[in-house]
Amino acid sequence: MKKSKGNLLSKSKLKWTVGILGVVGLLTLGAMLFWGMASVVHLTNDTNFCISCHEMKENNFAEYSQTIHAKNRTGVQASCSDCHVPHDTIGLLKRKVLAANDVWHHLLGTIDTPEKFEQRRSELASRVWQHMKSTDSQECRSCHNVQAMDPDAQGPTARKQHRKMQSEGKTCIDCHYGIAHHEPNDGTEPSDIVVLEKNR
């Protein structure tokens, strides 16, 4: 028995309709996932989110609040994420995944008292310095451009050090540490950190 032309056309129409609805559904789902991820990244980059854990509020944020990155004559502020979250997409996503370690240590109570925080300060600082040295202080450079600096407006020491920075392969954190947070009491400095791989 022959199939009627009308039957073939309606089956063909049905396939196209299902196909189009499937593509539209996938695009909608993709857009929703993208919007959801972007919202999560935005939320977790906010300083209020960072200091929702008392360890951060009572230690890191309390120190930062008294520094030039938080309070200055122009009112320009660097938030937690400006300094601690990479600005490139891959680095940002990697940092967000690694942040699970921060949540784990929050749950364990690793640094939930000022005494515990001080005991781990050197380790925590070294980890941040290691990252900054390996990326040539990219987070600093998102606001501070050495090439745009006016050497004549700098003091003689800063002028000399910024010239040496390029010739000696130094990066921002080699000199500018202890600006937003207190330095470790054990004398650890960024110069003690050996970086095996630099992304320069």
TILO-478632 format. One record per residue (C-alpha): x, z, y; residue in three letters. Coordinates in nm, 2 decimals. Example, Ala and Ser with C-alpha at 12.3 -4.5 7.8 and 13.67 -1.06 7.14 Angstrom:
SITE       c1       c3       c2   res
SITE     1.23     0.78    -0.45   Ala
SITE     1.37     0.71    -0.11   Ser
end
This chain:
SITE       c1       c3       c2   res
SITE     0.00     0.00     0.00   Met
SITE     0.14    -0.10     0.34   Lys
SITE     0.19     0.16     0.62   Lys
SITE     0.00     0.07     0.93   Ser
SITE     0.19    -0.01     1.25   Lys
SITE     0.01     0.28     1.43   Gly
SITE     0.14     0.53     1.17   Asn
SITE     0.50     0.41     1.21   Leu
SITE     0.48     0.43     1.59   Leu
SITE     0.33     0.78     1.59   Ser
SITE     0.60     0.90     1.34   Lys
SITE     0.87     0.74     1.56   Ser
SITE     0.72     0.90     1.87   Lys
SITE     0.71     1.24     1.70   Leu
SITE     1.08     1.21     1.61   Lys
SITE     1.17     1.12     1.97   Trp
SITE     0.96     1.40     2.10   Thr
SITE     1.11     1.66     1.86   Val
SITE     1.46     1.53     1.95   Gly
SITE     1.40     1.55     2.32   Ile
SITE     1.25     1.90     2.29   Leu
SITE     1.55     2.00     2.08   Gly
SITE     1.80     1.88     2.34   Val
SITE     1.61     2.04     2.62   Val
SITE     1.59     2.36     2.42   Gly
SITE     1.96     2.36     2.35   Leu
SITE     2.04     2.29     2.72   Leu
SITE     1.81     2.57     2.83   Thr
SITE     1.96     2.81     2.58   Leu
SITE     2.31     2.71     2.70   Gly
SITE     2.22     2.76     3.06   Ala
SITE     2.07     3.10     2.98   Met
SITE     2.38     3.21     2.79   Leu
SITE     2.60     3.09     3.07   Phe
SITE     2.39     3.27     3.33   Trp
SITE     2.39     3.58     3.11   Gly
SITE     2.77     3.58     3.07   Met
SITE     2.83     3.51     3.44   Ala
SITE     2.60     3.81     3.52   Ser
SITE     2.79     4.03     3.28   Val
SITE     3.12     3.93     3.43   Val
SITE     2.99     3.98     3.78   His
SITE     2.85     4.32     3.69   Leu
SITE     3.16     4.44     3.51   Thr
SITE     3.39     4.32     3.80   Asn
SITE     3.20     4.55     4.04   Asp
SITE     3.39     4.86     4.16   Thr
SITE     3.07     5.07     4.10   Asn
SITE     3.08     4.97     3.73   Phe
SITE     3.45     5.05     3.71   Cys
SITE     3.40     5.40     3.85   Ile
SITE     3.09     5.48     3.64   Ser
SITE     3.33     5.64     3.39   Cys
SITE     3.45     5.97     3.54   His
SITE     3.81     5.91     3.43   Glu
SITE     3.83     5.61     3.66   Met
SITE     3.64     5.78     3.95   Lys
SITE     3.83     6.10     3.95   Glu
SITE     4.18     5.96     3.89   Asn
SITE     4.24     5.59     3.97   Asn
SITE     3.96     5.55     4.23   Phe
SITE     4.04     5.88     4.40   Ala
SITE     4.40     5.77     4.45   Glu
SITE     4.31     5.41     4.55   Tyr
SITE     4.06     5.54     4.81   Ser
SITE     4.34     5.68     5.02   Gln
SITE     4.55     5.36     5.02   Thr
SITE     4.58     5.06     5.25   Ile
SITE     4.40     4.85     4.99   His
SITE     4.09     5.06     5.04   Ala
SITE     4.11     5.17     5.41   Lys
SITE     4.29     4.98     5.68   Asn
SITE     4.26     4.86     6.04   Arg
SITE     4.09     4.53     5.95   Thr
SITE     3.85     4.67     5.68   Gly
SITE     3.97     4.42     5.42   Val
SITE     3.95     4.58     5.08   Gln
SITE     4.09     4.49     4.73   Ala
SITE     3.84     4.59     4.47   Ser
SITE     3.94     4.71     4.12   Cys
SITE     3.89     4.36     3.97   Ser
SITE     4.09     4.19     4.25   Asp
SITE     4.40     4.36     4.11   Cys
SITE     4.32     4.43     3.75   His
SITE     4.12     4.12     3.63   Val
SITE     4.29     3.78     3.62   Pro
SITE     4.14     3.52     3.84   His
SITE     4.18     3.23     3.60   Asp
SITE     3.90     3.17     3.35   Thr
SITE     4.11     3.22     3.03   Ile
SITE     4.28     3.53     3.16   Gly
SITE     3.95     3.67     3.28   Leu
SITE     3.78     3.62     2.94   Leu
SITE     4.08     3.76     2.76   Lys
SITE     4.07     4.07     2.99   Arg
SITE     3.70     4.12     2.93   Lys
SITE     3.75     4.12     2.55   Val
SITE     4.05     4.36     2.58   Leu
SITE     3.83     4.59     2.79   Ala
SITE     3.67     4.70     2.47   Ala
SITE     3.99     4.91     2.42   Asn
SITE     3.91     5.09     2.75   Asp
SITE     3.56     5.16     2.62   Val
SITE     3.70     5.29     2.29   Trp
SITE     3.94     5.53     2.47   His
SITE     3.65     5.65     2.70   His
SITE     3.45     5.74     2.39   Leu
SITE     3.75     5.91     2.23   Leu
SITE     3.82     6.11     2.55   Gly
SITE     4.18     5.99     2.57   Thr
SITE     4.22     6.05     2.94   Ile
SITE     3.91     6.25     3.02   Asp
SITE     4.09     6.53     3.21   Thr
SITE     4.35     6.50     3.49   Pro
SITE     4.61     6.65     3.26   Glu
SITE     4.55     6.39     2.99   Lys
SITE     4.56     6.12     3.25   Phe
SITE     4.89     6.24     3.38   Glu
SITE     5.04     6.25     3.03   Gln
SITE     4.95     5.88     2.99   Arg
SITE     5.01     5.76     3.34   Arg
SITE     5.35     5.61     3.26   Ser
SITE     5.21     5.42     2.96   Glu
SITE     4.91     5.29     3.16   Leu
SITE     5.12     5.19     3.46   Ala
SITE     5.38     5.01     3.23   Ser
SITE     5.10     4.81     3.07   Arg
SITE     4.97     4.69     3.41   Val
SITE     5.32     4.62     3.53   Trp
SITE     5.40     4.42     3.21   Gln
SITE     5.10     4.21     3.27   His
SITE     5.17     4.15     3.64   Met
SITE     5.54     4.06     3.57   Lys
SITE     5.43     3.82     3.30   Ser
SITE     5.20     3.64     3.53   Thr
SITE     5.42     3.65     3.84   Asp
SITE     5.18     3.89     4.00   Ser
SITE     4.90     3.63     4.01   Gln
SITE     4.64     3.89     4.11   Glu
SITE     4.85     3.99     4.42   Cys
SITE     4.91     3.63     4.50   Arg
SITE     4.54     3.55     4.51   Ser
SITE     4.54     3.74     4.85   Cys
SITE     4.91     3.75     4.95   His
SITE     5.08     3.41     4.98   Asn
SITE     5.46     3.45     5.04   Val
SITE     5.49     3.09     5.18   Gln
SITE     5.22     3.17     5.44   Ala
SITE     5.40     3.49     5.55   Met
SITE     5.56     3.49     5.90   Asp
SITE     5.91     3.63     5.85   Pro
SITE     5.95     3.69     6.22   Asp
SITE     5.65     3.93     6.21   Ala
SITE     5.82     4.13     5.93   Gln
SITE     6.08     4.40     5.96   Gly
SITE     6.44     4.31     5.86   Pro
SITE     6.41     4.47     5.52   Thr
SITE     6.09     4.30     5.42   Ala
SITE     6.22     3.97     5.55   Arg
SITE     6.54     4.01     5.34   Lys
SITE     6.36     4.12     5.03   Gln
SITE     6.10     3.84     5.04   His
SITE     6.39     3.59     5.06   Arg
SITE     6.57     3.75     4.77   Lys
SITE     6.24     3.76     4.57   Met
SITE     6.25     3.38     4.51   Gln
SITE     6.63     3.35     4.46   Ser
SITE     6.65     3.64     4.21   Glu
SITE     6.33     3.57     4.02   Gly
SITE     6.15     3.89     4.13   Lys
SITE     5.78     3.92     4.16   Thr
SITE     5.55     4.13     4.39   Cys
SITE     5.52     4.43     4.15   Ile
SITE     5.90     4.47     4.13   Asp
SITE     5.89     4.62     4.47   Cys
SITE     5.53     4.69     4.56   His
SITE     5.42     4.95     4.31   Tyr
SITE     5.27     5.29     4.38   Gly
SITE     5.07     5.13     4.66   Ile
SITE     4.72     5.17     4.51   Ala
SITE     4.80     5.44     4.25   His
SITE     5.05     5.72     4.23   His
SITE     5.38     5.65     4.06   Glu
SITE     5.45     5.80     3.72   Pro
SITE     5.63     6.14     3.74   Asn
SITE     5.88     6.05     3.48   Asp
SITE     6.06     5.80     3.71   Gly
SITE     5.94     5.49     3.52   Thr
SITE     5.95     5.18     3.74   Glu
SITE     5.86     4.81     3.70   Pro
SITE     6.23     4.73     3.68   Ser
SITE     6.23     4.92     3.34   Asp
SITE     5.99     4.67     3.20   Ile
SITE     6.14     4.38     3.01   Val
SITE     5.91     4.08     3.00   Val
SITE     5.99     3.85     2.71   Leu
SITE     5.76     3.57     2.82   Glu
SITE     5.67     3.47     3.18   Lys
SITE     5.40     3.23     3.27   Asn
SITE     5.58     3.11     3.58   Arg
end
